[in-house]
Amino acid sequence: MSVNRLASIAVALVAMLSFAAGTVSARTLDEIIKSGTIRSA
Amino acid sequence: MNPTLPPLGKFDEKNEIVGFDVDYAAEIAKLLGVKLEIVQVGSPDRIPFVQTGKIDFVMGAMTRTPERAKVIDFTLPVHTEVMGVLTIEGKPYKHWRDLDNENVTLVQVRGTTPIKFIEDNLKKAKVTQLDNYPDAVRALAQGRGDGLIDIIDFVGEHMNKHQVKWKVVEAPVDVYYCGLGVAKNATGLKDWLNVAIFDLHRKGKVGELWKKWFGIDMLYPTGVGPGF
């Protein structure tokens, strides 16, 4: 397994754990506009 | 963006992700008046990323399915993908079921989803399995097979390398509608994206980008109307 793949899995795990803990949430349209950046994948 | 789904996303010679999805997302950002940040994802992590707000929307051939719609919301379709039969002009097939014949040889890419479909539904046809799409399309162009069943859009760039008159059998196996995935209840963002998607369809931008990256017109344009 490549280093990139491992890093990707780690980030996904952190994201899922953060979501479960309620520490992060999706941004509103207003927050996206104010930040000046939209993030896409 | 998923760089393993060319031409939706792939690495260029500078190791940057380019492709249809990148260009389309850039158009979205332009309409919103913000900068675009590209985030690399793989298939397993893309939905958790959008659920947790690490990204605002996800592309990468996100087919709208009832199962996925339980965990994320979808916008209007941006594009389709057609699972169908690629053959050469002059072949008599009008429906994919016409290939269920012992005189038919399909050229397929080893290990891909359509192999199972053929085993289940076209039991009489012979199958020649090759290692990759360029080889499979070349074999078809050289007359070493009668048809190829796959997502036809993704073989467009290989079709254009051969001087033969291609034909896509009229009745597709299936048509998948792909939208942008957003977090559940991100209603304001989803509503805005739907207006932006309609605008990009209306201006012909989607078709233009599709032709640029896929080398062929979208086989089943989504045809979004103003009254969505």
Interface residues (C-beta under 8 A of the other chain):
Chain A: R5 S8 I9 V11 A12 A15 M16 S18 F19 V24 S25 A26 R27 T28 L29 D30 I32 I33 S35 G36 T37 I38 R39 S40 A41
Chain B: M1 N2 D21 A25 I28 A29 L32 G33 V34 K35 L36 E37 I38 V39 Q40 V41 G42 P44 D45 R46 P48 F49 V50 Q51 T52 G53 K54 I55 D56 F57 V58 M59 G60 V182 A183 K184 N185 A186 G188 L189 W192
